[in-house]
C-alpha cells in the first residue's frame, strides 16, 4: 500500500492574496507547474467564495503494486476537517465515472474522533475495466478537496470467443480445421499456449486474434475433439477458453447439411450442437442448432441488436457500481425504450432482444435497491416495459418463457417499489398502468388501473398501484389442480407501500363483471408469490356479485391454523385471535419459567417430581421458542427467502421438540402407574428424555431439509412447510411425527383415567362416584394442554379443510386457533397454579417479603404441616 497526500487550495486569511499563498505553501509542491495549477484553482475559488483560515490536506492510501486479476482492492482517503459530503470517481482514457454501491463497489465511512473525515472504497473481483485513476473528494461548502492515485490491474481477457472453420469435420473428407480465439483489445502483452489432446501447438498471434491449424485425429473416437487456448499475464495468472469440434466418424448417424434464412448448417453428427457466430448486420452474438435423433432441432438465436447489447453492458456496469447515477440510469432506460420499439427482425432474433431487455430490467432492479433513482425514469422505463409485452413470446419453450415472465414481473415490481416519487401521480401506457396515492390517514387509498378498483386501508406512506396487461398467460400455471391459466384474469395487479408505519395491510381488488362474467369455470382469488414463483391463494378470499363487481380481499399475515392447513383460508378475526393468543401465551410461558426457577429446589424432592418438572420446563421452553418464531414470520411477504427459511426451520424444530417432551412426560407417567415397584432411575430418564426431546426432532428436521435440498424440491413455502398432495410435501415431516405423538399421549391419558377409575371402584368406602368424576375431569383438564391433545383438531382440519363442502369445518379452524394459540396460558394455569406445592411455595415467597414477620412465621408453620403427598 502507498500514500499520496496532494495539497489543494484552501485557507489563507479573511483577505487572502495570491502572493501570500505562493509564499506560504510553495514548500508543499514538487515543482513550479504544480504550484501554478494550484494558484489557478485558487483564483477560481476566490472569485466564488471566501476561504476559511485553515489548511486542507487529503491523503489517499491505495495499492501501489499491480492488483491481481479478479482480486480485491481497497482505497482509503482521510481529511483533517469535518466535511459536508464526500465521494469517489474513476477515470480512464476520456471517460469519467462516479462510483456508487454495487456488486463490485462497496463504499464505507471510516471516520473516527481522531480522523474527522475518512472514506474508503472496496472493489471485489477487479478486472481490466477497474484500472484507472481514482479520485476521492471532500466537500466543504463550495470547495472540494481531492486526492488522486492510479490503480493498476493485471488484466486477462474477460471473454474468449472461440470459432472453428469449418464448423464440423468429416473424417472421410477434409480433416483440417482452423481454430480462432478472439478477445478484447488488452493494453498488455499476454503469453498464449494452444493445446489439442494434451499436446501444445504453435500459434499465430495478433493483438486480439489468435489462431491455430490442425489435422483432426480420427483414430480414437472416445476423447472429445477439443482445442484449448491459455492466456497468461505478467503475474502468471492464467485464463483459458475451449471449443469442441463435432467430428463425423465412419458410420456415424448424422443430420444432413441444410440452408435456412441464408445460414448454412453443415453435416453434423447426432447429439452435437453447432454454434454459428454469423449474425445479421448490426447484431452481435451467435446462433446454435442441435442434431438430435438424426433430425435438426429449432434454431436458438442469441443475435442481439448491437445498440441494445451496449445498453446491456452499461446496465451490467451500473449494477457493479461503475457510473451508477440517476443520470446514467436515464440513458440506460432511454436506450432500452429505443431497443424495445417495433422490430422487423426474424422472430428468433426478436426473442434474443427480448431476453436482453429483461436482463437489463433485472440488473437495474437489483441496483435500485442501493442506488437512489427518481421519478424522471418512469416514462422510459414503463414505456419499454409496455413495449416488451407487445412482442410474441412463443418462439421459445415453456420453461424458458416462464423464466422470462417471472424475471420480468419481479424486475418491474422492484423498480416501481424502489423508484422514489415526489410529484408524480403515475403513468398510463398501453400495457402497464401505474397510479400513485399518498396516504394521509384520513381515508383509504383508492385507485383504478385498467378498470380494476384497488383499495388499501393504508394510513401512511406512498401506495403505488400497478396493473400489467398481456402477462398472465406467460406465467406458469398454479400447482393446484383447481387453478389453471384459463381461469386467470388477463391482468396482474401489483400494489406496493413505501414509507409506511408498518400497520397491517388489507387490499381489496374490484374486478368489473365484464372482466369475469365470461369465465365459465369457478373463480379463484390468487396472487403471484415472488418468493416461490407460483400462484397462491394464501390470505385471499373471493366475494361474488357486490355492486356488479367481483371482489378479491387479501392480506398476507398468517393465522395459527396455517400450521396445519393444506390450503390456508382466512376467516374473519382469525388473525386477531391468533396474535392475541400468541401474546398471552408467550407472556404466560415466561412467567411459568420464572416461577419454576424460583420454586425448583422446594418442589423437586423426589425423582418423580424431578422428571415431571424437567419435562414441563422443556415443554414450555420449546413452545416459547416456537411461538416467537411464528410471531416473527407473521408477514412472509416482507421477509427475504433466507430469513423465511430460518424461521421455517425453527418452527419445525421447536414444535417437534415440544411434542417430543410431552411424549417423555406421558410415557413416564404411565410407566410409574403400571410399574409401581420398578421406578425409573434418574440417570436413565434424563438420558432417554434428552435423546427423544432434542436429538430426534433435530434429526427429523435435518434429514427433511437435506432431502428436499438434494431433490431440489421446495422445503418451505413462504415461511412454513409445503403441502403438495397426500404423503407429498415437507409438511408431512411435521404432521406425521406429531400425529403419532398426539395419539400416544391420548392413549396415555386413557390409561391414567382407567387407572383412576379402577382405583376408586376398588375402594368404594373412600371415594364416591362424584369424587371419581371430579378426579377424571381434573386429569383431562390438566393433561389436555400439557400433552398437546388439542392439536388433534388440526388433523381433522387436514381431512375436512374444504369449508365450502364442510361448512362446519369453520368451527374446527376457530377451535384449533383459540385452543392452541392460548396453549401457553393453559400450561401456566394447569402446570403451575393448579399444583398445590407450587402454590404453597409461591405463597411463602410472597409472604416472606411481606410487612409482618410474625405473619410470615405463622404461615411457615402452617404450610409445613400441609399435605406433602407427591402430586
N, C-alpha and C positions, 0 to 999 in steps of 0.2 A: 504494500500500500504506500501511497505517496500523498503529500500535502501540497496544495497550491493556495497561496493567500494573496491575491492581487488586491490593489487598493483602487477604489473608485471614488470620485469626488463627492465629498460631503461637506463637512464642517469648516467653519472658519470663525467668523465673528458676526455680530449683528450687522456690520457693514463691511463684508468681505471684499477683497480685491484679488485680481488675478496674480498680481505681483506677490502678495502675501502667500498665496497658495504655492507658487513656484519656489519661493524661498524656504517655506516651512516643510514641504512634503517631497521635494526632489529626491531626498535620500531613499524614499521607498520605491523609486522607479529605476529599472535597469538601464534605460537608455533615454535619449532625448525624445525620440519619436513616441515612445510610450507616454512620457510626460506630456508631450504636446497633445496627444489624443485625450488625455485626462483633462487638460486645460480646456480643450474644445468642448468636451462634455460639460465641464463646469460652467462655461459661458452660457451654454444652452439652459442649464438648470437655473442659473442666476436670473435668466430672463423670465422664468416661470414661477419661482418660489423663493422665499427667504430661508437660508440654510441655518441649521442649529449649530451650536458650538460643540461639536464632538467629532471623534474620528471614527469613520466607518471601515471595518475590516471584515471581509468574508473569507473563510478558509474552507477548502474542499479536500476531503480525504477520498482517494479513489484508487483502483487497481493500477499500479504502474506497469506491471508486466502484462503480456498478452493473455487474455482470458480464453480458457479452453472452449471449444465449440460445445454448445448446449450445457455449459456450466452456469453457475450463479455468480452474480457480481453485485456489490453494494457500494454506493457512493453516498457520502455524508457531507453536509455543509453546516458550518457554525457561524454565528454572527454575534457580536458582543452586545447588541442592543435588542430591546423588545420590538419586534416588527409587527406591522399591521397584518401582513399576509406574506405568503411565500409560494414558490412554485418551481417546477423543473421544466426545461426544454432540451430537445436534442436536435442537432443539425447535422446534415450530411449532404455533400455536393451543394445543390442550390435549393434544398428542401429544409424546412424547419417544422418541428412537431412539438406540440405541448404534450407532456406526459401526465397521464391520469391512471387511476386504479384499473387494473385489468388482469387477464390471466398470466401475463408476464410481469407487469409493473405492479409493485406494491409500495405505496408511499407511507411514510411514517414521520411522527414528530418525536424527536429525541431531546427536546429542551429540558433543562433542569434548573435548579436555583442558581447554579454556577454559570451555566451556559443558557443565556436568556432566549436565544433563537437557534434552533437546530432542526434540520430536516434531513431525511435520508430517502433514497430510492433503492429498492431491491429488485433486481432483474433475475427472473427464473428461467433457466434454459436459453441463454442468449444464442442467437445465430448471427449471420452476417448483417442483417438489417439493423442490428443494435450497435454496430460500430459507428462512431462519430464523435462529435463534440458535445459534451453535456454541460449545461449551464444551470446553476441554481441562482435564485434571486430572492431577496428580501425587500419588501416594500415598506417604507415609512413615509406616509403622506404621498407626495407625488414623486418621490425619489426612490429609485431601485438600486440596490447594492447587489452586485453579482460576482460570481467566480466561474471560471470555465476550465475544463480539462478534457483531454482526448481519451476515449476508451477504445482500445484495440482488441479485436476478437479474431481468434484463429478460425478461419472460415472453412467450411466444407459445403458442397452443393446441397441445398435444401431438397431439390427434386432432381432425380436422374431419370430421364426419358429414354427408354430402350426401344429400338426399332430393328427389324431384320429385312433383308432383301435377298431372296423372296420371303414371303410370309410363312410358307411351308416348304418342306424339302421332300422330294420323291426319290427314294433310293434307286429307282430304275431309270431315272433321268439325271438332271444336273444336281450334283450333291454339294456344290459350292454355295456358301452363304456369306453375306456381308452383314456384320452387326455394327450398329452405331449407337453410341451413348451421347446424349445431348444434355448439357447443364446450362445454368445461367452464367453470365459473364462474371467471373470472380477475379478481383484485383489481387490475386496471389497465385504463385506457381504451385501447382499440385502434382505430386508424383502419381502415376497411374500404372496399374497392372491388370492384364486380362487373364482370365482363367477359363479353360474348357476341359471338363472331365479331369480336374486336378492338375492340369499342365498349364504352365504360363505361356502366354502368347505375346508376340510383339505387337505394338500398337502404333497407329498413325495418330499423332496428337495435334490438336488445334486449340484455340482459346476456349471454344465451347463444344467442339465436335471431336469425338474420339472413336476411331473405327478399327475393326479387325476382320480379316477374311479367313475362312476355314472350310476345309472339306469335311463334311459330316461323316462320322463313323457309323456305318450301317451294320457292323458285325454283331454288336451287342445291343439288344432291344431293351434291356431292363433299366439301366441307369437313365435318368432324364437327360435329354439333349439340351443343355443349358449353358449360357455364357454369363460370366460374372466379371464386372469391372470394379476395381478397388481404387479409391481416391485417398491419398494420404497428404495431410497438411504439414506445416512446419513444426508442429508439436507432436507429430507421429500419431495423430488421431486418424482413424480410417472410417470411410463410409462406402458402401457398395450398392450396386444395382445388378439385378439378374433378369434375364429373359430366357424363356423356354422356347425351343424350336419344335413345332409339331412335325414329326417325321413319319412318312408313309413307308412302311417296310413291305416286303413282298408278301402278298396275300392279305394285307390289312383291309378292313372294312372302311369305306370312305364315303364322304359326301362329294359329289361331283362339283366342278367349278361352275359358278353362275355369275351373271352380271345383273345387278338391280340398282336403279336410280343412279347409274353412272359409276357404280362401285363394283369392282371385281372381287368376288370371294373365291379364292383358289381351292383346288382339290385338297381336302383336309381329312386326316384320319379321324375315325369315330372316337368320340369322347374328348376331343380337343377344342379349344377356343382360339379363334383367330382375332387378333387385335389390329385394326387398320386405323392409322393415325392421319388419314387424309380426310379433312373436314372441308365443307363448302367455304367459299370466300367469306371473310370476316367472322369466322368461327374457329375456335381452338378446342382441342381435346382429342377424342378418339371414338371409334365405333368398334363394337365387338360382336361376334356371332359364334354360336356353339354348334358343333356337329354332334347330334345325338341319335343313335339308332339308325345311322345312315341317312338321316334327314336333317336339313338346316332348321334351327330354331329361329325365332324372331330376332331382328337386329336390335341390340341395345345401343343407343346413341348417347354419348356424353360430349357431343359437339356443341359447346355453349357459345352464345353471342360474345364476341370479343370484348365489347364495351361492358356487357353485363359481368363478364369474368373479372374485369378490372374493378368493378364495384364490389364483387365478392371478395377480392383480395383486400380492398380498402376496409370492408366490414370485418374481415379477419384481423387486420392490424388494429382496428378500433377496439375489438374485443381484447386484444393483447394489452391495450393501454397506450398505443402509439397514435398520437393525434386524436385522442378521444375527447372531442369537444362537441358542443351543440351545433356549431357551425359546420364541422366536418360531417356530423350526422345528417344535417340538412342536405349536404351534397350527395351523401350516400343514398338517401331516400329519393332524391331527385333523379339520380341515375337508375334506381330501381323502378321508379314510375315510368321512365322512358323505355326501359327494357321490358316492362310488362304490357306495353301497348300492343295492339293487334299485330300478330306475327304471320308472315307469309311463308315461313319455312315449312319443311315437312313435319308431320305430326310428331315423329320421334325426336326431332331437334327441338320442337316446342316443349316437349316433356323435359328435355335437358335444361332448357331455360327456366322452366317452372321449378325444377329441383334446385337449381342455383338460386332462384329468387327466394324460395323457402329457407334455404341455408342462410341467406343474407338476413331474412327476418329473424331467424333463430339466433344468429350471432348478435344482432342489435338488441334482441330481447334480453339475452343474458347480460350484455354490457349495461343495459338500462338499470339493472339492479344496483350498480355502483356509480354510474355516470349520470349527472343531472341533465335531463332532457326536458324541453319546454313545449308548449302547445303549438309553436310555429311549425312543428313537424307533422301535425295531423293531416294537412292537405295532401302532401306527397305520400305519406305512409299509408293512410287509409285508401287513397286513390289507387296505389299499387296493389294493396291487399284486395281491393274490389276487382281490379283487372284480372288478377290471377284466377278468380272463380269463373270468369267468362271463358276460360280455355278448357278444352277437353282433357279429362284426367284418365281416360280409359285406355290409353296406349301402353299401360304397364299392368303387371299382375296385381291382384287384390292386396297382397301383403305389402307391396311397395306403395300402393295407393293409400292404404290405411296408415302406414308410417308417415307419409307426406301430409295427409289431412290432420293427423294428430299433432304433428310438429307445427303445422300452420296455425291450428286453433290455439295451442299453448302459447306460441310466439305472439300472436295478435293480442290475446288476453293480457299477457305480461307487459307488452308495450303500452297498451291502453292504461293498465294499472299504474305503471311506473312514470309515464309522462306527466309532468306537473302542469296543472291548468291554473290560469289566472282569470281571464275574462271570457274564455271560450264557452259557448253553450252547446258545442258538439258539431257534428258534420254529417251530411247525408250524401252517400254515394250510391251507385247502382246496386251493389251487393252488400254493403256494410253501412249501417246507420248507428251513429253514436249520439247519445243525449247525456248532458251533464246536469246534475242537480246539487245545489249547496244546501245541505240540511241546516235549518236554523232552530230546531227544537219545537217550533210552533205547529208544524204539520209534517205528514209523511212525504217522502219523495215519490211523486207520481210522474212518470214519463211514458210516452208511447213511441215504440220503434216498429216500423213496418206494420202498423195497425195493432200491435200487441201491447196491451197496457201492462206496465210494470209498476208495482207499488212496494216500497220498502219502508218499514217502520223505523227509519233511522233518525235519531235526534241530533246527531253531529257528524261532521265530516263531509267529504265530497263523494257523491254517488255517481258512478259512470255506468250507464246502461247501454249495452250494445247488442244489436241483432245482426246476424250474418245469414245471408241467403245462399242457396246452392252449395251448401257444405255437408248437410246432414247425411245425404246418401253416400258421401265419400268416406264417412266414418264407419268403423266396424259395427256389426250388429251386436246386440247385447248377448251375454251368455245365457240369459233367461230364455226359455222356450216361449214365454208369453210376450216378449217384446222383440219385434223384428223391424227391419227397416221400413217395411210398407206401412207401419203404424206410426212412424215418426213424423212430426211436423217438418215442414220444409225450412224451418228457421232454427238457428241456435241462438238463444238469448243469454247474454252474459251480464252480470252486474257485479261491480267491484266497489269497495268502500275504502277510502284513504282518509287519514287524519281523524279517525273515529275514536271515541272514548272506550270502545270495546264492548258496548252493550249487545245483548243477544239480537240476532238478525232473523226477521221473518220477511219473506218475499212472496208476493202473490203475482202470478202471471195470468192475465186475462186474454184468452185466445177467442177472437170473434168466431161465431158459429160457422161462418162461411169457410173458415180455415180448418174446421174439424168435422163439419157435417158430412163431407164426402167420405170420411173414414168408416168403412163398414165393420171393421173389427173393433175389439174392445180397446178403449183408450187407456193410456198409462201416463202418469207424470214421472218423467225421468230427467236426470241431468247427466252431463258428461263429466265424469270424475277424472280430473287431470292427474291424480296420483296413481290410479290403477289403469288409466287409459281405457275406460269402458263406461257404458251406460249404467246408471244405478238409480233406483227409486228410493234410496235411503233418505229419510227425512222429508219425503214429499208425499202429498196426497191429492187426489182428484176430486173436484166438486163440479158436478154437471149442471148445466142449464140455469145459471144465475144471471138474470138480466141479459139473455141472449149471448152469454159468454160461457166458455169452459174455463174453469179456474184451476190453476196449479198453485198449491201453497207448499213452500219448502222452508225448512231450517235445518241446519246441519249440526245442531247439538245432539248429544247421544243420550237416550234413555237407558235405564238399567236393564230392561228386558232385552236390549240389544245383545247382551252377552249370550242369551240362549235362543236367538231367533235365526231362522233360516232366511227369511225375507223380512227385515225390520219394517214395522208400520208404526207411524206416530199416532198417538191418541191424545185427546185434549188433556192438558195438565199433567201428562205423564212425565215430562221432563222436569216440571216444577217439583213433583213428588220425589223424583229421583234425587235431585240436588238438595232438597230439604233433608231427605233421609240420609244421604251421604254425609251432610254436615253434622247431623245429630249423631250418626254412628261413629264418625271419626273422633268427635269430642268425647263420646262415651267410652270408646276404646282407650283413649289417652287416660281418662280418669280411672278406668279399670286397671291399666298397667301401673299407674301411680299408687293406687290402693294396694295392689298385690305387692309392690316393693315395700310399702310401709308395714304391712301385716305379715309378711312372708315368714319371718322367724317365729312368730307366735302361732300361726295356723299350721305350719308344716311340722308336725310332731311325729309322724309315722311314715312308713313307705307309701301307704295308700294315699295319704294326703299329699305327699311329695309328687306321686305320679299324677294325681288329679290336677294340682295347681301348675305343675310343669306343662301339662298338656294345654290347660286353659290359657296360660301366658303365651305359649307359642301359637295357639289358635288366634288369639287377639292380635298378636304382633303381625302375623301373616295377613290377616284380614285388614288390619290397619294399612299396611303397605299396598295391598291390592286395591283398596278403595281410594287411596291417594293417587295411585297410578291411573285409575279410572277417571278420577276428577281432573287430572292433568290432561287427559285425552278427550275432554268434553267437546272440543271443537276441532275435529280432524282436519278440516279444510284449511286451517290456519297453521298447521304443523308440517314440517318437512318429512320426507319419506323416512329418513334415518331416525328422527325423533319418534315418529309413529311406530317404527319397528321396535325400538327400545321399549316403548310403553306397552306394546302388544306382548312382547316377551315377559315384561314384568307382571302384567295382569295374568298371563297364562301361568307363570311360575308361582306367584303368591297365592292365587286362588286354589291351585292344585295343592300347594303346601298346607294351606289352611284345612282343606278336606282330609289330607293325609294325617294331620294331627287329630282331627275328630275321629278318624279310624283308630288311631292309637288309644284314644280315650275310651271309645265304645268297647273295643275288644278287651282292654284292660279291665273294664268294669264287669263284663261278662265272665272273664276268667276268675275274678275274685268271687263272683257269686256262685259259680259252678265248682271251682276247686278251692273250697274254703280252707282246706288244710294243706294246700300247696301254694302258698303265696309267691308272687313274683319277687325275685331278688332285684335290688336297686340297680346293680350294675347291668343286669340283663335287660331290664326295661329301658334304661337310658340309652343303651347301645342300639337295641332294636328300634326304639322310637326315633332316634336320630337318622337311622337308615331310611325308615319309612317316611318320616316327616320332611326330610330335606334331600337326601340322595335320590330317592325315587322320583319326586317331581322334577328335580334338576335333570335327571336322565331322560325323562319323558319329553321335556321341553327341548333339550339339546338335540336328541335324536330326531324329533319332529322338524326342527329348524334345518338341521343338516340335510335331512331327506328332501325337504321342499327346495332347498337351495341347490342340491345336487340334480334334482329332476327339473329344475327351472320352472317350477310351479309356484304360484303366489302363496307365501306363508300367511301374509296378512292382507286385509282389505281395509283401507283406512287405517284405523288403529286397533283392529281386532282381527280374529282369525277368520278364515274363509270357509264358506259352505258352497259346494257345487251341487251335489246330489247325495243320496243315501250312501254312506261309507266313503264318500269322496270329499276332500277338503280338510284343512288343518283343524277346523272346529271339532272334528271327531276326536282329536288328541286331547280335547278338553272334556267333552261331554261323556265319552266312554269311561274314562277313569272316575269322573265324578259320579256317573250313574252307578258304577259298581260300588263305590264307597257309600253313597246315599242308601242303596238297597241293603248293604251290610249294616249300616247304622240303624235302619228301620228294623231289621231282624234283631239287632241287639236290644233296641227299645222293647220289642215284643218279649224277649227273654226276661228283661227286667220286670216288665208288667206281669208276666206269667209267674215269675218267682214271688213277686209281692202278693199276688192273689193266692197262691198255694200256701204261703206262709200265714196269711190271715185266716184262711179256711181251716188250717190245721190247729189253730189256737183261737177258736171262736170266743172263748171266755175273755180274751184280751183285746179283741178287735171286732167291731161290728161291721156290717156291710157298708154302712155310711163312712166309717173310717177307711175301709178298703178303697172305696170310690175316691175319697179325698187323696189317699196315697197315690193311686193310679193317675189321677188328674195332675197332681204335683209333679210326678215323673214326666208326664207328657209335656207339661208347660216348661219345665226346666230343661229337659233334654232336647226338645224340638229345635230351638235356635242353636244350641251348642253343637248338636250333631249335624246341623245344616239340612234338616229334613225338609224345610220349606222349599229347598231348591228342586224337590220332586215336581213342583208345579212347572218348573222350566222344561222338564221332559214332556209334560202334557202339552206345553206350548209348541214344542217341536212337532208333535203329532197333529195338533189342531191349530195350525198357525194361520189358516185362511179365515179371516174374520167374516168375509162375505158368505162363505159356506157354513161356518160355525159361529154365528153371532155371539153365542155365549162365551166364546174364547176371549172376548173383551175382559170378562171378569177374571180370567186366568192371568192376563197381562197385568191388570191393575193389582191383583193379589200378589203376583210374583214381585212386582216393583215395590209395593208397600212393605211386604214382609222381609224381603232380602236387602233392600236399601237401608232398612232400620235394624238389620241383624246385629250391628254393634251395640245398639241401645238395648236390645233384648238380652244380649250377653252380659251387659253391665247389671241389669236387673236380676237375671236368674243366676248368674255365676258369682255375683258379689253380694248384693243386698238381700238375696233370698237365702244366703248361707249364714247360719246363726253365729258361728265362730268369727267370721269376718265382721259381722255387725258388732259383736262384742268388742273386738279389738279396735275397731274404729271409734266406738263409744269411749273406750279407755283413752285413746289418743286425744279425743276432743276434751274429755273431762280433765285430763292431765294438764291441759293448757287453760283450764277454767279459773275463775277468781277464787273459788273456795277450796282450800286444801283439804278441809275436813270432809267436804262432799266427795272429793276425789278418793280419799281413803276409804270412806264407807262404800263407795261404788266398787273399789278394788276388792273389798271383802265380799261384796255381793256377787260380783262376776266370777270370782274364784270358786264360788260354790255352785255355779250353774252347771248344766249338763255338759259333760266332756266327751260324750259318745261321738265317735268318728262318723262324719256325715259325708 
